Amino acid sequence: MLPQQNSLLDGLASVLGLLLTIYMWMIIIRAVISWVNPNPYNQVVRFLDRLTEPALRHVRRILPFSYGGLDFSPIILILIIIFANDFVVTSLRALGHGQSAAVVLPLFLVSFIRMMQGILFAYMIVVIARAVISWISPDPYNMIVRFIYGLTEPVLYRLRSTLPLVFGGLDLSPIALLAVIYFLNIGLSYLQALVIGAFG
């Protein structure tokens, strides 16, 4: 590959990575300010809405995931952007440094595994937060509490329905879920090592 092509791909990767990061932060800010019922006529609110709503609308149509009236499309879109930033940008840089197109498949697999590990880590934090706030009888109408329960209750309910995890009023389903997440993460790390070893 010619030096100019290498430089072009490397520059394209940098610009794309920057744009994806900026757009991800726009979505995060849009999601956070939506919790405080902002003035819909505020210029900043309208600007963020115009830039993010089309993508969020597509996500809601393709993956209509909500729980208890909470909209999880921003989280799904952020995960998509993180994956794109890792896979696309890394692939462009690899190609820009002279590697063959065969490197794209292992990079895709590694990026996907990393995204799954990131999801598991974030979910583990949410499960721990759920266990902690359950000790203090939180306000069930609090937005953050509803968000945490919305993410965890469907999975915890299935665990309780499948396994005897409540003893004397003590609910051990969060501990069981944390154990499942831990072993899934180990399995993903092993799978990542296999992919890197096979294509490396």
C-alpha positions in Angstrom: 0.0 0.0 0.0 1.3 3.5 -0.9 2.4 5.9 1.9 -0.3 8.4 0.8 -3.0 5.7 1.2 -1.6 4.7 4.6 -1.7 8.3 5.8 -5.2 8.8 4.4 -6.6 5.7 6.1 -4.8 6.7 9.4 -6.2 10.2 9.2 -9.7 8.9 8.3 -9.6 6.6 11.4 -8.6 9.5 13.6 -11.4 11.8 12.3 -14.0 9.0 12.5 -13.0 8.1 16.0 -13.3 11.7 17.1 -16.7 12.2 15.5 -18.0 8.9 17.0 -16.8 10.0 20.5 -18.4 13.5 20.1 -21.7 11.9 19.0 -21.6 9.4 21.9 -21.2 12.2 24.4 -24.1 14.1 22.8 -26.3 11.0 23.4 -25.1 10.7 27.0 -25.8 14.4 27.6 -29.2 14.0 26.0 -30.1 11.0 28.1 -28.9 12.7 31.4 -30.8 16.0 30.8 -34.0 14.0 29.9 -34.1 12.9 33.6 -34.7 16.5 34.8 -37.6 17.3 32.4 -35.7 20.1 30.5 -37.5 23.0 28.7 -38.2 21.5 25.2 -37.7 25.0 23.7 -34.2 25.4 25.1 -31.7 25.9 22.3 -29.3 23.3 23.6 -32.1 20.7 24.2 -33.5 21.3 20.6 -30.0 21.0 19.1 -29.3 17.7 20.9 -32.7 16.5 19.9 -32.2 17.2 16.2 -28.9 15.5 16.1 -29.7 12.4 18.2 -33.4 11.7 17.8 -33.2 10.2 14.2 -30.6 7.6 15.3 -32.5 6.8 18.5 -35.8 6.5 16.6 -34.1 3.8 14.3 -32.9 2.0 17.4 -36.3 2.0 19.0 -37.9 0.6 15.8 -35.3 -2.2 15.3 -34.8 -3.0 19.0 -37.9 -1.8 20.9 -36.5 -2.5 24.4 -38.1 -0.7 27.3 -39.1 -1.6 30.9 -41.3 0.3 33.3 -41.7 3.2 30.9 -37.9 3.7 30.7 -36.4 4.1 27.3 -33.1 2.1 26.8 -32.4 3.2 23.3 -29.6 5.6 24.3 -27.8 2.7 26.0 -28.2 0.5 23.0 -27.0 3.3 20.6 -24.0 4.0 22.9 -23.0 0.4 22.8 -23.3 0.4 19.0 -21.0 3.5 18.8 -18.5 2.0 21.1 -18.3 -1.2 19.0 -18.0 0.9 15.8 -15.3 3.0 17.3 -13.3 0.0 18.3 -13.8 -2.1 15.2 -14.0 0.4 12.3 -11.3 2.7 13.6 -8.9 -0.2 14.5 -9.5 -1.8 11.1 -8.7 1.4 9.2 -5.6 1.9 11.2 -4.5 -1.7 10.7 -5.1 -1.4 6.9 -3.3 2.0 7.0 -0.2 0.3 8.5 0.0 -2.2 5.6 -1.9 -5.2 7.0 -4.0 -7.3 4.7 -7.8 -7.3 4.6 -7.8 -10.7 6.3 -7.1 -8.9 9.5 -10.7 -7.4 9.5 -12.4 -10.6 10.6 -10.3 -11.2 13.8 -10.6 -7.5 14.6 -14.4 -7.7 14.3 -14.5 -10.8 16.6 -12.1 -9.2 19.2 -14.1 -5.9 19.1 -17.3 -7.8 19.6 -15.8 -9.8 22.5 -14.5 -6.6 24.1 -17.9 -4.9 23.8 -19.6 -7.9 25.5 -17.0 -7.8 28.3 -17.7 -4.0 28.7 -21.5 -4.7 28.9 -20.9 -7.4 31.5 -18.7 -5.2 33.6 -21.2 -2.3 33.4 -24.1 -4.7 34.2 -22.1 -6.1 37.2 -21.8 -2.5 38.6 -25.6 -2.1 38.1 -26.3 -5.4 39.9 -24.1 -4.4 42.8 -25.9 -1.0 43.0 -29.2 -2.9 43.0 -28.1 -5.0 45.9 -26.8 -2.0 47.9 -29.9 0.2 47.4 -32.2 -2.8 48.3 -30.8 -2.5 51.9 -32.0 1.1 52.4 -35.6 0.9 51.1 -35.3 3.4 48.3 -38.0 5.5 46.8 -39.5 3.3 44.0 -40.4 6.3 41.9 -36.9 7.7 41.9 -35.6 7.8 38.3 -32.3 6.2 39.1 -33.9 3.5 41.2 -36.4 2.7 38.4 -33.5 2.6 35.9 -31.5 0.1 38.0 -34.5 -2.0 38.7 -35.5 -1.9 35.1 -32.1 -3.3 34.0 -31.9 -6.0 36.7 -35.3 -7.2 37.7 -36.2 -9.2 34.6 -33.0 -11.2 34.9 -33.2 -11.6 38.7 -36.9 -12.6 38.4 -36.0 -15.4 36.0 -33.2 -16.6 38.3 -35.6 -16.7 41.3 -38.2 -18.5 39.2 -35.6 -21.1 38.2 -33.5 -21.6 41.4 -34.3 -21.5 45.1 -32.4 -18.3 45.9 -34.6 -16.8 48.6 -33.9 -18.1 52.1 -35.7 -16.6 55.2 -36.5 -13.4 53.4 -32.9 -13.0 52.1 -32.7 -12.7 48.3 -29.4 -14.3 47.0 -30.3 -13.8 43.3 -27.9 -10.8 42.9 -25.0 -12.9 44.2 -26.0 -15.7 41.8 -26.2 -13.3 38.9 -22.7 -11.8 39.8 -21.3 -15.4 39.7 -22.8 -16.0 36.3 -21.4 -12.7 35.0 -18.0 -13.6 36.4 -17.9 -17.0 34.6 -19.2 -15.5 31.4 -16.4 -12.9 31.5 -13.8 -15.7 32.0 -15.3 -17.6 29.0 -15.1 -14.4 26.8 -11.5 -13.8 27.9 -10.6 -17.4 26.9 -12.5 -17.0 23.5 -10.6 -13.7 22.9 -7.3 -15.5 23.5 -8.3 -18.2 21.0 -9.2 -15.7 18.3 -5.9 -13.8 18.8 -4.0 -17.1 18.8 -5.7 -18.4 15.7 -5.3 -15.2 13.6 -2.3 -13.7 15.2 
